[in-house]
Amino acid sequence: MIQKSLAVNDKFQQWHVGIGDYKVASAPDTLITLGLGSCVGVSLYDPLRKVAGLLHVMLPESTAFNKVTNPAKYADTGLPLLVKALEEAGALRRRLEAKLVGGAQMFSGNRNSMLNIGERNVTMVRHLLQQLGIGIKAQEVGGNVGRTMIVDTATGIVIVRILGNKTKEI
């Protein structure tokens, strides 16, 4: 979904991206997604056009489900949707820079890799980005804490708020 800026007089709009959702916005707006535990936030940014997209991936693959009603929920179907929306907004795939946030292991003691959704989400997103020819510029993934991700469409900077009041810029 492409968001048009409601900005007037140097004011900006902050667009919220829910779980299993994506949005595209341009400078000077920001994109934000909350609650990145095992989910992965994927920002793609075209520095020349100053347009960014943010996807909140919940699960790695849609293939395990008979009926997919929300393709943005899955890495394998959501990431291509985000790239297409960015291209429709004027971005060029060859200029896109990716940043990843989330993919935590939220349940301690779980050593079964099939149940470690966070790790599987990160692995799938990395694989898909490689297939799409999009490089990963930065990432804040893994661990066992929740995160919030804020994307500045004017600069491509991602602010990561880590549970426990830490803030990191990637």
C-alpha positions as CSV (number, residue, x, y, z in Angstrom):
1,M,0.0,0.0,0.0
2,I,1.5,3.3,-1.1
3,Q,1.0,6.2,1.4
4,K,0.9,9.7,0.1
5,S,2.3,12.3,2.5
6,L,0.0,14.6,4.3
7,A,3.0,16.8,5.0
8,V,2.5,20.6,5.0
9,N,5.0,23.3,6.0
10,D,7.9,20.8,6.9
11,K,5.5,18.7,9.0
12,F,5.6,15.0,8.5
13,Q,3.3,12.0,8.8
14,Q,4.1,8.9,10.8
15,W,2.7,5.8,9.2
16,H,2.1,2.8,11.4
17,V,2.7,-0.7,9.9
18,G,0.8,-3.4,11.7
19,I,1.7,-7.1,11.9
20,G,1.5,-8.7,8.5
21,D,1.3,-5.3,6.8
22,Y,3.5,-3.1,4.7
23,K,3.5,0.5,3.6
24,V,5.6,2.8,1.3
25,A,6.2,6.5,2.1
26,S,8.5,9.3,0.9
27,A,10.4,12.1,2.6
28,P,9.8,13.6,5.0
29,D,7.5,11.0,6.5
30,T,8.4,8.1,8.8
31,L,7.3,4.5,9.0
32,I,7.0,2.7,12.3
33,T,6.2,-0.9,13.4
34,L,5.9,-2.1,16.9
35,G,6.1,-5.5,18.6
36,L,8.9,-7.1,16.7
37,G,9.6,-10.2,18.8
38,S,10.0,-13.2,16.5
39,C,8.6,-11.1,13.7
40,V,11.0,-9.3,11.4
41,G,10.7,-5.7,10.2
42,V,12.2,-5.2,6.7
43,S,12.9,-1.7,5.5
44,L,13.9,-1.1,1.9
45,Y,15.2,2.4,1.0
46,D,16.0,4.1,-2.3
47,P,18.4,6.9,-1.3
48,L,18.1,8.8,-4.6
49,R,14.2,8.9,-4.6
50,K,14.0,9.2,-0.8
51,V,11.3,6.6,-0.7
52,A,11.1,3.7,1.8
53,G,9.0,0.7,2.4
54,L,8.5,-1.2,5.6
55,L,7.2,-4.8,5.9
56,H,6.3,-6.5,9.2
57,V,6.9,-10.3,8.5
58,M,5.1,-12.7,10.9
59,L,6.1,-16.0,9.3
60,P,8.7,-17.2,6.9
61,E,6.7,-19.1,4.3
62,S,3.1,-19.2,3.0
63,T,3.5,-22.6,1.5
64,A,2.5,-24.4,4.7
65,F,-1.0,-22.9,4.5
66,N,-3.8,-23.9,2.1
67,K,-5.4,-20.5,2.0
68,V,-3.3,-17.3,2.2
69,T,-5.6,-14.3,2.8
70,N,-2.9,-11.9,3.8
71,P,0.3,-12.3,1.7
72,A,2.1,-9.5,3.6
73,K,2.1,-11.8,6.7
74,Y,4.8,-14.1,5.1
75,A,8.3,-13.3,4.0
76,D,8.0,-15.3,0.7
77,T,5.0,-13.4,-0.5
78,G,5.3,-10.1,1.4
79,L,8.8,-9.1,0.3
80,P,7.9,-9.2,-3.4
81,L,4.8,-7.1,-2.7
82,L,6.9,-4.5,-1.0
83,V,9.5,-4.4,-3.8
84,K,6.7,-4.0,-6.4
85,A,5.1,-1.2,-4.4
86,L,8.4,0.6,-4.1
87,E,9.1,0.3,-7.8
88,E,5.6,1.7,-8.5
89,A,6.6,4.7,-6.3
90,G,9.6,5.3,-8.4
91,A,12.3,3.4,-6.6
92,L,14.8,1.3,-8.6
93,R,15.5,-2.2,-7.2
94,R,19.3,-1.9,-7.9
95,R,19.4,1.1,-5.5
96,L,17.4,-0.5,-2.7
97,E,19.1,-0.9,0.7
98,A,17.7,-3.3,3.2
99,K,17.7,-3.1,7.0
100,L,16.4,-5.9,9.2
101,V,15.1,-5.7,12.8
102,G,13.6,-8.4,15.0
103,G,13.8,-12.2,14.7
104,A,14.2,-12.7,18.4
105,Q,13.8,-16.1,20.2
106,M,11.0,-15.1,22.6
107,F,10.6,-18.4,24.4
108,S,13.6,-19.4,26.4
109,G,14.7,-23.0,26.4
110,N,13.4,-23.7,22.9
111,R,16.2,-25.4,21.1
112,N,14.1,-26.8,18.3
113,S,15.0,-24.8,15.2
114,M,11.6,-25.5,13.6
115,L,9.9,-23.7,16.5
116,N,12.4,-20.8,16.5
117,I,10.2,-18.6,14.2
118,G,12.5,-15.6,14.7
119,E,15.6,-17.4,13.3
120,R,13.5,-18.9,10.5
121,N,12.1,-15.4,9.6
122,V,15.5,-13.8,9.5
123,T,17.0,-16.7,7.4
124,M,14.1,-16.5,4.9
125,V,14.3,-12.7,4.5
126,R,18.1,-12.9,3.9
127,H,17.6,-15.6,1.3
128,L,14.9,-13.7,-0.5
129,L,16.8,-10.4,-0.5
130,Q,19.8,-12.2,-2.0
131,Q,17.5,-13.7,-4.7
132,L,16.1,-10.2,-5.4
133,G,19.6,-8.7,-5.6
134,I,19.1,-6.4,-2.7
135,G,21.9,-5.9,-0.2
136,I,21.5,-5.8,3.5
137,K,23.0,-2.5,4.8
138,A,22.4,-3.1,8.5
139,Q,20.6,-5.4,10.9
140,E,19.6,-5.7,14.6
141,V,18.3,-9.3,14.8
142,G,18.2,-12.2,17.1
143,G,18.5,-12.2,20.9
144,N,15.5,-12.4,23.1
145,V,14.0,-8.9,23.3
146,G,11.2,-7.1,21.6
147,R,11.9,-4.1,19.4
148,T,10.2,-1.2,17.7
149,M,11.5,0.0,14.3
150,I,11.2,3.6,12.9
151,V,12.3,4.4,9.4
152,D,13.2,8.0,8.4
153,T,12.3,8.3,4.7
154,A,14.5,11.4,4.3
155,T,17.7,9.7,5.3
156,G,17.1,5.9,5.4
157,I,18.2,5.9,9.0
158,V,16.4,3.3,11.2
159,I,15.9,3.9,14.9
160,V,15.5,0.7,16.9
161,R,13.9,0.9,20.3
162,I,14.9,-2.2,22.3
163,L,12.8,-3.3,25.2
164,G,14.4,-1.9,28.3
165,N,14.6,1.6,27.0
166,K,17.7,1.2,24.8
167,T,17.8,3.0,21.5
168,K,20.1,2.2,18.6
169,E,20.5,3.8,15.1
170,I,21.3,1.5,12.1
